[in-house]
Amino acid sequence: MTAIDDSTARDPDALRADMVRALRDQDGITSESVAAAFSAVPRHLFAPGAPLARAYDLHGIVPVKQDEHGLNTSVMSAAHLQAVMLEQADVKPGMRVLEIGSGGYNAALMQELVGSDGVVTTVDIDRDIVDRARLCLDDAGYSQVKTVLADGETGVPDGAPYDRIIVTAAAWDIPPSWISGLTENGRLVVPLTVRGTTRSIAFDRGGEGLISHSYRLANFVPMQGEGAAKERKAMLREGVAVQTDDEQVPLNVEGLNHALDTPRREFWSGAAYDLPDELELYLTLHLSSPARLHASAEVIASGLVDASTRLGVPTLVTEDSFAYRTRRENEDTGGFESGVVAHGPQAEALADEYLRLLRRWAQDHRRRGAATIRFLPGPASSTLPENSVLKRHGVVAVSWH
């Protein structure tokens, strides 16, 4: 959590001012309008019961609701992520804005941005969340924000078209209602999940589909309802799991677990390890059979798998082998060198494919914003574009510059 000065720990106004300064320092806030909105909205009123320090922590979430397994189904997102997405959205006074995924606080920020002549509507599938958002908005003085109970997959046609649609849950797909619900010059900001990797993408209209204006690292609870992802998860053993949303990727628990018992083999690329969020997006789109390998802190500490697996790492898998990214210190490559850890009888072949991608990225695409992401709605053609992923409602196609 962001450090809090003891002298201001019980003063929400001082905490809010500290939060805005820190968001500016960390480039979460880059415009005066977003700074003014964060300065105006009392964030703690949307986190009743939470300690003030947690409510104003830059990078911490505030849990709102959990399922029967104790997993978060709704949270108040981290302030830094909310600021980044609002900067991506570029909300102007007088706009009509739709938020998909309610919490209250983000909608209040948007109301500050659109002003008295603008309209903000927030929608959620969960009655408890909508009711909570309504109470918090009224308590904070934002009664003009409209709250709607509905599945976000269908949008809110009554208020369409919108100048901005901002989605605050990880979406696996982009339904037709979101595109048709935009004005001609509208923008959709959505945390889109592609092969298990999520990025907040600001999409503008491009022909019949969408084209990215920017993309940033993001982490959200998944969409519920019709738009929910159909991911597969295989527990190899206690504390080790492999996950994918690609139906073509094999998840052979017995074969992959046996591979984990084979000797660990390391291969080194001679290429720089840098900008891990950009690199992981590139790997996700280029690996021939991609999944994500996750491991607990205890398993990592035992030495069985590398620390890169803690938050999930792009992994190339077959029925009986797998390979994933690692790194080591190497001043000759600028500080760190990328490499591959591989297990199983096909370890060397998988490592060769992975190493080629690591070298190509370091040589040709090692910078921020190298990708252009398009969403092409409708049925897929017989020949998909290179580096594309088929979704229910269309195709995500990515080109690299």
ROROKE-377325 format. One record per residue (C-alpha): residue in three letters; x, y, z. Coordinates in steps of 0.02 Angstrom, whole numbers. Each point is the difference from the previous one (the first is absolute). Layout:
% ROROKE-377325
+--------+--------+--------+--------+
| residu |     xx |     yy |     zz |
+--------+--------+--------+--------+
|    Ala |      X |      Y |      Z |
...
+--------+--------+--------+--------+
***
This chain:
% ROROKE-377325
+--------+--------+--------+--------+
| residu |     xx |     yy |     zz |
+--------+--------+--------+--------+
|    Met |      0 |      0 |      0 |
|    Thr |     53 |    179 |    -27 |
|    Ala |     77 |     73 |    158 |
|    Ile |   -115 |    115 |    100 |
|    Asp |     64 |    142 |    108 |
|    Asp |    -61 |    -26 |    179 |
|    Ser |    -48 |    183 |     12 |
|    Thr |   -126 |    -17 |   -141 |
|    Ala |    -57 |   -179 |     29 |
|    Arg |   -169 |     54 |     71 |
|    Asp |    -31 |    148 |   -114 |
|    Pro |    -86 |    -56 |   -162 |
|    Asp |     26 |    169 |    -84 |
|    Ala |    187 |     -8 |     31 |
|    Leu |      6 |   -182 |    -56 |
|    Arg |    -91 |     45 |   -159 |
|    Ala |    122 |    141 |    -37 |
|    Asp |    146 |   -118 |     32 |
|    Met |    -78 |   -128 |   -117 |
|    Val |    -18 |    126 |   -141 |
|    Arg |    180 |     57 |     20 |
|    Ala |     61 |   -180 |     -3 |
|    Leu |   -106 |    -41 |   -152 |
|    Arg |     79 |    147 |    -91 |
|    Asp |    174 |    -56 |     52 |
|    Gln |    -32 |   -176 |    -66 |
|    Asp |    -78 |     62 |   -163 |
|    Gly |   -169 |    -75 |     43 |
|    Ile |    -72 |    176 |    -14 |
|    Thr |     64 |    102 |   -147 |
|    Ser |   -140 |    128 |    -27 |
|    Glu |    -70 |    140 |    106 |
|    Ser |   -180 |    -59 |    -26 |
|    Val |     33 |   -173 |     73 |
|    Ala |    101 |     76 |    142 |
|    Ala |   -147 |    114 |     41 |
|    Ala |   -121 |   -147 |      0 |
|    Phe |    107 |   -103 |    119 |
|    Ser |     20 |    153 |    111 |
|    Ala |   -187 |     28 |      7 |
|    Val |    -72 |   -174 |     31 |
|    Pro |     11 |    -65 |    181 |
|    Arg |     64 |   -175 |    -39 |
|    His |    -23 |    -63 |    179 |
|    Leu |   -189 |     23 |    -13 |
|    Phe |     -1 |   -139 |   -131 |
|    Ala |     96 |   -117 |    117 |
|    Pro |   -106 |      4 |    158 |
|    Gly |     78 |   -103 |    138 |
|    Ala |    172 |     -4 |    -80 |
|    Pro |    146 |     86 |     88 |
|    Leu |     37 |    170 |    -75 |
|    Ala |    177 |    -54 |    -43 |
|    Arg |    -69 |   -143 |   -105 |
|    Ala |   -130 |    108 |    -85 |
|    Tyr |    134 |    123 |    -57 |
|    Asp |    137 |   -126 |    -41 |
|    Leu |     57 |     26 |   -180 |
|    His |     20 |   -181 |    -49 |
|    Gly |   -114 |    -94 |    119 |
|    Ile |   -176 |    -60 |    -34 |
|    Val |   -145 |      7 |    123 |
|    Pro |   -100 |   -163 |     -4 |
|    Val |   -188 |     27 |    -18 |
|    Lys |    -74 |   -174 |    -25 |
|    Gln |     65 |   -178 |     -2 |
|    Asp |    -69 |   -166 |    -62 |
|    Glu |    -22 |   -158 |    102 |
|    His |    183 |    -44 |    -28 |
|    Gly |     63 |    165 |     68 |
|    Leu |     48 |     68 |   -172 |
|    Asn |    -37 |    183 |    -37 |
|    Thr |   -145 |     27 |   -118 |
|    Ser |     -2 |    189 |     23 |
|    Val |    132 |    121 |     62 |
|    Met |     37 |    186 |      2 |
|    Ser |    147 |      1 |   -120 |
|    Ala |    168 |     75 |     43 |
|    Ala |      5 |    189 |    -19 |
|    His |    150 |     -8 |   -116 |
|    Leu |    -91 |   -116 |   -122 |
|    Gln |   -157 |    107 |      4 |
|    Ala |    104 |    155 |    -39 |
|    Val |     88 |    -87 |   -145 |
|    Met |   -165 |    -55 |    -77 |
|    Leu |    -79 |    172 |     18 |
|    Glu |    152 |     77 |    -85 |
|    Gln |    -20 |   -128 |   -139 |
|    Ala |   -185 |     45 |    -15 |
|    Asp |     30 |    188 |    -17 |
|    Val |   -173 |     43 |     66 |
|    Lys |    -56 |    178 |    -41 |
|    Pro |   -135 |    114 |     72 |
|    Gly |   -174 |    -33 |    -68 |
|    Met |     33 |   -179 |    -52 |
|    Arg |   -115 |   -149 |     24 |
|    Val |     97 |   -139 |     87 |
|    Leu |    -45 |   -181 |     38 |
|    Glu |     93 |    -98 |    133 |
|    Ile |    -17 |   -189 |     -6 |
|    Gly |     35 |    -70 |    173 |
|    Ser |    -60 |    107 |    145 |
|    Gly |     84 |     53 |    159 |
|    Gly |    -51 |    181 |     13 |
|    Tyr |    169 |     86 |     20 |
|    Asn |     54 |    -12 |   -182 |
|    Ala |   -172 |     62 |    -56 |
|    Ala |     18 |    149 |    117 |
|    Leu |    169 |     41 |    -78 |
|    Met |    -80 |     -7 |   -172 |
|    Gln |   -141 |    115 |     57 |
|    Glu |    131 |    127 |     53 |
|    Leu |     79 |    -15 |   -173 |
|    Val |   -161 |     19 |   -101 |
|    Gly |    -67 |    141 |    110 |
|    Ser |   -179 |     56 |     21 |
|    Asp |    -38 |    -13 |   -186 |
|    Gly |     61 |   -180 |    -14 |
|    Val |    -83 |   -166 |     45 |
|    Val |     80 |   -150 |     86 |
|    Thr |    -86 |   -169 |      6 |
|    Thr |     73 |   -148 |     95 |
|    Val |    -65 |   -178 |    -22 |
|    Asp |     31 |   -163 |     93 |
|    Ile |    -72 |   -175 |     -4 |
|    Asp |     -1 |    -18 |    190 |
|    Arg |   -144 |     79 |     97 |
|    Asp |    106 |     14 |    158 |
|    Ile |    134 |     98 |    -93 |
|    Val |   -125 |    116 |    -84 |
|    Asp |    -87 |     36 |    165 |
|    Arg |    167 |     32 |     87 |
|    Ala |     57 |    116 |   -140 |
|    Arg |   -163 |     97 |     10 |
|    Leu |     18 |     26 |    188 |
|    Cys |    181 |     54 |    -13 |
|    Leu |    -34 |    119 |   -145 |
|    Asp |   -145 |     82 |     92 |
|    Asp |    101 |     13 |    160 |
|    Ala |    144 |     84 |    -94 |
|    Gly |   -116 |    122 |    -90 |
|    Tyr |     -5 |    -80 |   -173 |
|    Ser |   -185 |    -37 |    -13 |
|    Gln |     -1 |     51 |   -185 |
|    Val |     98 |   -158 |    -48 |
|    Lys |   -119 |   -131 |    -70 |
|    Thr |     14 |   -177 |     68 |
|    Val |    -71 |   -146 |   -100 |
|    Leu |    -20 |   -185 |     41 |
|    Ala |     38 |   -101 |   -158 |
|    Asp |    126 |   -115 |    -83 |
|    Gly |    138 |    112 |    -68 |
|    Glu |     12 |   -112 |   -153 |
|    Thr |   -157 |     85 |    -67 |
|    Gly |     55 |    177 |     43 |
|    Val |   -134 |    129 |     45 |
|    Pro |    -89 |     41 |   -163 |
|    Asp |   -115 |    129 |     81 |
|    Gly |    143 |    123 |     20 |
|    Ala |     93 |    -38 |   -161 |
|    Pro |     97 |     56 |    -95 |
|    Tyr |    140 |     36 |    122 |
|    Asp |    155 |    105 |    -27 |
|    Arg |     95 |   -116 |    115 |
|    Ile |    -27 |   -177 |     63 |
|    Ile |    116 |    -51 |    141 |
|    Val |      2 |   -181 |     58 |
|    Thr |     61 |    -37 |    176 |
|    Ala |      5 |   -190 |     -5 |
|    Ala |    114 |   -113 |   -101 |
|    Ala |    -92 |    -37 |   -163 |
|    Trp |     38 |   -152 |   -107 |
|    Asp |    -91 |     70 |   -150 |
|    Ile |    -77 |    159 |    -72 |
|    Pro |   -188 |    -22 |    -30 |
|    Pro |    -88 |     90 |   -143 |
|    Ser |    -97 |    110 |    123 |
|    Trp |    160 |     88 |     55 |
|    Ile |     48 |     47 |   -177 |
|    Ser |   -174 |     49 |    -57 |
|    Gly |    -22 |     97 |    162 |
|    Leu |    143 |    119 |    -43 |
|    Thr |    -15 |    164 |    -92 |
|    Glu |     94 |     16 |   -164 |
|    Asn |    148 |     77 |     92 |
|    Gly |    -26 |   -100 |    158 |
|    Arg |    132 |    -95 |     99 |
|    Leu |    -10 |   -167 |     91 |
|    Val |    121 |    -30 |    144 |
|    Val |     -1 |   -184 |     48 |
|    Pro |    113 |   -119 |     97 |
|    Leu |      3 |   -132 |   -138 |
|    Thr |     65 |   -174 |     38 |
|    Val |     88 |    -90 |   -143 |
|    Arg |     70 |   -173 |     35 |
|    Gly |      0 |     35 |    186 |
|    Thr |     90 |    167 |    -13 |
|    Thr |    -99 |    159 |     39 |
|    Arg |     35 |    176 |    -59 |
|    Ser |   -104 |    158 |     18 |
|    Ile |    -25 |     50 |   -181 |
|    Ala |    -69 |    166 |    -60 |
|    Phe |    -88 |    -41 |   -164 |
|    Asp |    -60 |    127 |   -127 |
|    Arg |   -111 |    -43 |   -147 |
|    Gly |     94 |    -65 |   -152 |
|    Gly |   -109 |    -48 |   -147 |
|    Glu |   -129 |   -126 |     58 |
|    Gly |    106 |    -45 |    150 |
|    Leu |    116 |     76 |    127 |
|    Ile |    184 |     51 |      1 |
|    Ser |    106 |     31 |    154 |
|    His |     50 |    176 |     51 |
|    Ser |    100 |    -62 |    150 |
|    Tyr |     18 |   -151 |    114 |
|    Arg |     60 |    -15 |    180 |
|    Leu |     29 |   -135 |    128 |
|    Ala |   -159 |    -44 |     97 |
|    Asn |    -69 |   -125 |    124 |
|    Phe |   -188 |    -19 |     32 |
|    Val |   -125 |   -125 |     67 |
|    Pro |    -78 |    -93 |   -148 |
|    Met |   -162 |     47 |    -85 |
|    Gln |   -155 |    -93 |     57 |
|    Gly |   -154 |    -50 |    -98 |
|    Glu |     -5 |    -30 |   -188 |
|    Gly |    171 |     76 |    -24 |
|    Ala |     90 |   -115 |    122 |
|    Ala |    157 |    -87 |    -64 |
|    Lys |      4 |   -188 |    -17 |
|    Glu |    173 |    -35 |     68 |
|    Arg |     72 |   -171 |     37 |
|    Lys |    112 |    -27 |    150 |
|    Ala |    104 |   -153 |     38 |
|    Met |     74 |    -26 |    173 |
|    Leu |    161 |    -95 |    -27 |
|    Arg |     30 |    -16 |    187 |
|    Glu |    -23 |    103 |    157 |
|    Gly |     51 |    177 |    -40 |
|    Val |     30 |    -25 |   -188 |
|    Ala |   -131 |     33 |   -134 |
|    Val |     -9 |     24 |   -188 |
|    Gln |   -139 |    107 |    -72 |
|    Thr |    -61 |     41 |   -176 |
|    Asp |   -154 |     62 |    -92 |
|    Asp |     58 |    -77 |   -165 |
|    Glu |    -96 |   -160 |    -37 |
|    Gln |    140 |    -62 |   -114 |
|    Val |    131 |      1 |    137 |
|    Pro |     24 |   -172 |     82 |
|    Leu |    -11 |     -8 |    189 |
|    Asn |     56 |   -176 |     41 |
|    Val |     16 |      4 |    190 |
|    Glu |     89 |   -167 |     13 |
|    Gly |    123 |     37 |   -141 |
|    Leu |     40 |    178 |     59 |
|    Asn |     17 |    -54 |    182 |
|    His |    120 |   -137 |    -53 |
|    Ala |     99 |    129 |    -99 |
|    Leu |     15 |    105 |    158 |
|    Asp |     90 |   -147 |     81 |
|    Thr |    130 |     -8 |   -141 |
|    Pro |    162 |    100 |     16 |
|    Arg |    -15 |    188 |    -21 |
|    Arg |     90 |     58 |   -157 |
|    Glu |     51 |    180 |    -29 |
|    Phe |     33 |     82 |   -168 |
|    Trp |     62 |    179 |    -24 |
|    Ser |    -41 |    118 |   -142 |
|    Gly |    141 |    126 |      5 |
|    Ala |   -137 |    132 |    -14 |
|    Ala |    -48 |    137 |    122 |
|    Tyr |   -139 |    -28 |    125 |
|    Asp |    -98 |    162 |     15 |
|    Leu |   -176 |     72 |      7 |
|    Pro |    -80 |   -163 |     61 |
|    Asp |   -179 |     57 |    -32 |
|    Glu |     39 |     36 |   -184 |
|    Leu |    100 |   -160 |    -18 |
|    Glu |   -139 |   -107 |     77 |
|    Leu |   -130 |     72 |   -117 |
|    Tyr |    112 |    -43 |   -148 |
|    Leu |     31 |   -176 |     63 |
|    Thr |   -185 |    -29 |     34 |
|    Leu |    -43 |     39 |   -181 |
|    His |    145 |    -96 |    -80 |
|    Leu |     21 |   -162 |     96 |
|    Ser |    -73 |   -144 |   -102 |
|    Ser |    -86 |    -84 |    148 |
|    Pro |    -12 |    129 |    141 |
|    Ala |    -57 |    -16 |    179 |
|    Arg |     48 |     82 |    164 |
|    Leu |     95 |    -90 |    137 |
|    His |    -39 |     55 |    179 |
|    Ala |     89 |    -55 |    158 |
|    Ser |    -15 |     43 |    184 |
|    Ala |    135 |     88 |     99 |
|    Glu |     35 |   -162 |     93 |
|    Val |     30 |    -98 |   -160 |
|    Ile |    112 |    137 |    -69 |
|    Ala |     99 |      4 |    162 |
|    Ser |     28 |   -188 |    -15 |
|    Gly |     92 |     29 |   -165 |
|    Leu |   -118 |   -107 |   -103 |
|    Val |    -50 |    144 |   -114 |
|    Asp |     67 |    174 |    -37 |
|    Ala |    -60 |    161 |     85 |
|    Ser |    -76 |     57 |   -168 |
|    Thr |   -146 |   -118 |     34 |
|    Arg |    -61 |     96 |    153 |
|    Leu |   -125 |    107 |    -96 |
|    Gly |    -13 |   -117 |   -148 |
|    Val |    123 |    -11 |   -145 |
|    Pro |    -31 |    -36 |   -186 |
|    Thr |     36 |   -185 |    -23 |
|    Leu |     18 |   -108 |   -155 |
|    Val |    -81 |   -170 |     32 |
|    Thr |    -20 |   -168 |    -84 |
|    Glu |    -75 |   -161 |     68 |
|    Asp |    158 |    -45 |     94 |
|    Ser |    115 |    153 |      5 |
|    Phe |     -1 |    186 |     36 |
|    Ala |    114 |    152 |     -7 |
|    Tyr |    -12 |    172 |     78 |
|    Arg |     98 |    163 |     14 |
|    Thr |    134 |     39 |    129 |
|    Arg |    143 |    124 |     18 |
|    Arg |    175 |     18 |     73 |
|    Glu |    119 |    143 |     32 |
|    Asn |    110 |     41 |   -149 |
|    Glu |     82 |    169 |    -23 |
|    Asp |     35 |    -40 |   -183 |
|    Thr |   -187 |      9 |    -36 |
|    Gly |    -32 |    158 |    100 |
|    Gly |    -27 |    -76 |    171 |
|    Phe |   -104 |   -156 |    -28 |
|    Glu |     -6 |   -137 |   -132 |
|    Ser |   -159 |    -93 |    -47 |
|    Gly |     -2 |   -188 |      0 |
|    Val |   -110 |   -153 |      7 |
|    Val |    -33 |   -136 |    129 |
|    Ala |    -62 |   -161 |    -80 |
|    His |    -56 |   -169 |     64 |
|    Gly |    -45 |   -163 |    -86 |
|    Pro |     57 |   -103 |   -150 |
|    Gln |    -33 |    144 |   -122 |
|    Ala |     90 |    129 |    107 |
|    Glu |    132 |     45 |   -129 |
|    Ala |   -123 |     21 |   -145 |
|    Leu |   -116 |    109 |    105 |
|    Ala |    146 |    103 |     61 |
|    Asp |     58 |     30 |   -180 |
|    Glu |   -170 |     74 |    -47 |
|    Tyr |     -5 |    106 |    157 |
|    Leu |    178 |     64 |    -21 |
|    Arg |    -34 |     54 |   -179 |
|    Leu |   -144 |    108 |     62 |
|    Leu |    103 |     76 |    142 |
|    Arg |    137 |     49 |   -122 |
|    Arg |   -121 |     69 |   -130 |
|    Trp |    -90 |    107 |    128 |
|    Ala |    164 |     69 |     70 |
|    Gln |     64 |     41 |   -174 |
|    Asp |   -156 |     69 |    -83 |
|    His |   -132 |     49 |    129 |
|    Arg |     86 |     47 |    164 |
|    Arg |    -95 |    158 |     40 |
|    Arg |   -168 |     57 |     67 |
|    Gly |   -150 |      8 |   -113 |
|    Ala |     72 |   -108 |   -138 |
|    Ala |   -165 |    -92 |    -25 |
|    Thr |   -156 |     55 |    -93 |
|    Ile |   -152 |    -98 |     56 |
|    Arg |   -155 |    -16 |   -109 |
|    Phe |   -168 |    -77 |     34 |
|    Leu |    -89 |    -62 |   -155 |
|    Pro |   -183 |    -39 |     41 |
|    Gly |   -104 |   -135 |    -80 |
|    Pro |     35 |   -176 |    -65 |
|    Ala |    183 |    -39 |    -32 |
|    Ser |     55 |    -20 |   -180 |
|    Ser |     76 |   -163 |    -60 |
|    Thr |    176 |     74 |     19 |
|    Leu |     33 |     91 |    162 |
|    Pro |    126 |    142 |      6 |
|    Glu |    171 |    -44 |     71 |
|    Asn |     12 |     14 |    191 |
|    Ser |   -188 |     -3 |     19 |
|    Val |   -114 |    -81 |    129 |
|    Leu |   -177 |    -56 |    -36 |
|    Lys |   -134 |     57 |    123 |
|    Arg |   -187 |    -31 |      8 |
|    His |    -44 |    168 |    -78 |
|    Gly |    149 |     29 |   -113 |
|    Val |    188 |     -6 |    -16 |
|    Val |    139 |     87 |     95 |
|    Ala |    143 |     35 |   -120 |
|    Val |    167 |     73 |     57 |
|    Ser |    139 |     72 |   -107 |
|    Trp |    173 |     48 |     64 |
|    His |    105 |    145 |    -57 |
+--------+--------+--------+--------+
***
